[in-house]
């Protein structure tokens, strides 16, 4: 990787702050594979998080094709593709360090229940389940305008649909009868003795990862 080494050395010579080094780039690589088709060589690098980047090389004349050189060039190009990704991660980490949370709470998911929403009405505007008709009319400009509104029966399951979950979070306050708990819990309990948060969540991917009774951190960071 002569080209990449030169680039890394030049960046290191002028760096005055954290930067992405070639060693850091290499540490992100979990595996590599090569595909050769005539004079075309493709390198696929798999990163430790499962993401893949590619690089390729090809010779214009088959007489100049060298598989070893083709692999080297293709890998160099694939490694170069990682650099901006790692740069983003570094900038994100620096940004978080420059903007630390105003407050952090440690809470426990104390309860959860299904959330429901009204089922959509049919093409005629009627609820899908039991309902009560309420005729109405009024006069406007000498004309009588009338219609019917429908009041769905909330006890009929056909009139409601599942709409995520309602989550309840509370401050993690250790019991005075259990002084052997983690010191961190005691500190959070002392400075935030009461915390209540109710959230209606429709993201089922998130809901699958949350566990009742488990503790979580809540960070308050300025939104602007």
C-alpha positions in Angstrom: 0.0 0.0 0.0 2.7 2.5 -1.0 0.2 5.2 -2.0 -1.8 4.9 1.2 1.4 4.8 3.3 2.6 8.1 1.7 -0.8 9.7 2.2 -0.9 8.6 5.9 2.7 9.9 6.5 1.9 13.2 4.9 -1.2 13.7 7.0 0.6 12.7 10.2 3.4 15.2 9.5 0.9 18.2 9.6 -1.7 16.8 12.1 -2.3 19.0 15.2 -5.5 17.2 16.3 -7.0 13.7 16.3 -7.1 12.2 12.9 -7.8 8.9 11.1 -4.6 6.9 10.6 -4.0 4.0 8.3 -3.5 1.7 11.3 -6.9 2.6 12.5 -8.3 1.9 9.0 -6.7 -1.5 9.0 -8.1 -2.3 12.4 -11.6 -1.9 11.1 -11.2 -4.7 8.5 -12.4 -8.2 9.5 -11.9 -10.0 6.2 -11.2 -9.7 2.5 -12.2 -11.5 -0.7 -11.1 -11.2 -4.3 -13.0 -11.9 -7.6 -11.0 -12.1 -10.8 -12.7 -12.0 -14.3 -10.2 -11.9 -17.1 -8.2 -8.7 -16.5 -10.7 -7.3 -13.9 -9.9 -7.8 -10.2 -12.4 -6.8 -7.5 -11.5 -6.7 -3.8 -14.3 -6.9 -1.2 -13.4 -5.8 2.4 -15.8 -6.7 5.2 -15.6 -4.4 8.2 -16.0 -5.5 11.8 -19.6 -4.2 11.8 -20.5 -6.2 8.7 -20.4 -3.3 6.2 -18.6 -4.0 3.0 -16.5 -1.8 0.7 -15.1 -2.6 -2.7 -12.2 -1.6 -4.9 -11.3 -2.7 -8.4 -8.5 -2.7 -10.9 -8.2 -3.7 -14.6 -5.6 -3.7 -17.3 -6.4 -2.3 -20.7 -4.3 -5.0 -22.4 -4.5 -8.7 -21.2 -0.8 -9.0 -21.8 -0.1 -6.5 -19.0 -2.4 -8.4 -16.5 -0.7 -9.4 -13.2 -3.0 -10.9 -10.6 -0.8 -10.0 -7.7 -0.6 -6.4 -8.7 -4.3 -6.3 -9.5 -5.1 -7.5 -6.0 -2.9 -4.9 -4.5 -4.4 -2.0 -6.5 -7.9 -3.2 -5.9 -7.3 -3.5 -2.1 -5.7 -0.1 -2.0 -8.8 1.4 -3.6 -11.1 -0.5 -1.2 -9.1 0.7 1.8 -9.4 4.3 0.6 -13.2 3.9 0.6 -13.1 3.3 4.4 -11.3 6.6 5.1 -14.3 8.9 4.7 -16.4 6.5 6.7 -13.9 6.5 9.6 -13.6 10.3 9.3 -17.3 10.6 9.9 -17.1 8.4 13.0 -14.2 10.5 14.3 -16.0 13.8 13.7 -19.2 12.4 15.3 -17.2 11.4 18.4 -15.5 14.8 18.6 -18.9 16.5 18.2 -20.3 14.5 21.1 -17.3 15.5 23.2 -17.9 19.1 22.3 -21.6 18.9 23.2 -21.9 16.8 26.3 -25.3 16.1 27.7 -26.8 18.7 30.0 -28.2 16.0 32.2 -28.1 12.2 32.3 -30.6 10.1 34.1 -30.6 6.3 34.8 -34.1 5.0 34.5 -35.8 1.6 34.5 -38.5 0.5 32.1 -41.1 -0.1 34.8 -44.1 -1.0 32.7 -45.4 -1.4 29.2 -48.8 -2.0 27.6 -50.3 -2.2 24.2 -51.5 1.0 22.6 -54.5 1.1 20.4 -55.9 3.6 17.8 -59.3 3.8 16.1 -59.7 1.5 13.2 -60.0 3.3 9.8 -63.5 3.8 8.6 -64.8 2.0 5.5 -65.4 3.7 2.1 -68.9 4.8 3.3 -67.4 6.4 6.4 -68.8 3.8 8.8 -66.7 2.2 11.5 -65.9 -1.5 10.8 -67.5 -2.6 14.1 -70.6 -1.8 16.1 -71.5 1.9 16.0 -74.4 4.3 16.7 -75.8 6.5 13.9 -76.3 10.2 14.8 -78.4 11.9 12.1 -77.9 15.7 11.8 -79.2 18.5 9.8 -79.1 22.3 9.6 -80.5 25.1 7.4 -78.2 27.2 5.2 -79.4 29.7 2.6 -82.9 28.3 2.6 -81.7 24.8 2.1 -81.6 21.9 4.5 -78.3 20.1 4.8 -78.3 16.8 6.5 -76.1 13.8 7.1 -75.2 11.1 9.5 -72.2 10.8 11.9 -71.1 7.5 13.3 -70.0 6.9 16.9 -68.0 3.7 17.1 -68.5 1.3 20.1 -65.1 1.3 21.9 -65.8 -2.1 23.4 -65.9 -3.7 20.0 -62.5 -5.0 19.0 -63.3 -4.5 15.4 -63.2 -0.7 16.0 -59.6 -0.6 17.2 -56.2 -1.6 15.9 -52.9 -2.2 17.6 -50.8 1.0 17.5 -47.4 0.1 19.2 -46.9 0.2 22.9 -47.1 2.7 25.8 -43.9 2.6 27.8 -43.4 3.8 31.3 -40.0 4.8 32.6 -39.1 5.6 36.2 -36.0 6.8 38.1 -33.7 4.0 39.2 -33.7 4.6 42.9 -32.0 1.8 44.9 -33.9 0.5 48.0 -32.5 1.7 51.3 -32.7 -1.9 52.4 -30.2 -2.9 49.7 -27.0 -0.9 50.4 -24.9 -3.4 48.4 -26.1 -2.2 45.0 -23.9 -0.4 42.5 -22.5 2.9 43.6 -23.6 4.4 40.3 -27.2 3.6 41.1 -27.0 5.3 44.5 -25.6 8.5 42.9 -28.2 8.6 40.2 -30.9 8.0 42.8 -29.6 10.8 45.0 -29.5 13.4 42.3 -32.6 12.3 40.4 -34.9 10.7 43.0 -38.0 11.1 40.8 -38.2 10.7 37.1 -41.3 9.7 35.1 -41.6 9.4 31.4 -44.4 7.9 29.4 -43.8 7.3 25.7 -46.1 6.0 22.9 -43.7 4.1 20.6 -44.7 2.7 17.2 -41.2 1.5 16.2 -41.4 -2.2 16.7 -37.7 -2.7 16.1 -37.1 -0.6 19.2 -39.8 -2.3 21.2 -38.2 -5.7 20.5 -35.0 -4.5 22.1 -36.4 -2.9 25.2 -36.8 -5.1 28.3 -39.1 -4.5 31.2 -37.1 -4.1 34.4 -33.9 -3.2 32.7 -32.1 0.0 33.3 -31.3 2.6 30.6 -29.5 5.9 30.3 -31.4 9.0 29.2 -29.3 11.9 27.9 -30.5 15.4 27.5 -28.6 17.2 24.8 -29.6 20.6 23.3 -31.4 20.1 20.0 -30.0 23.3 18.4 
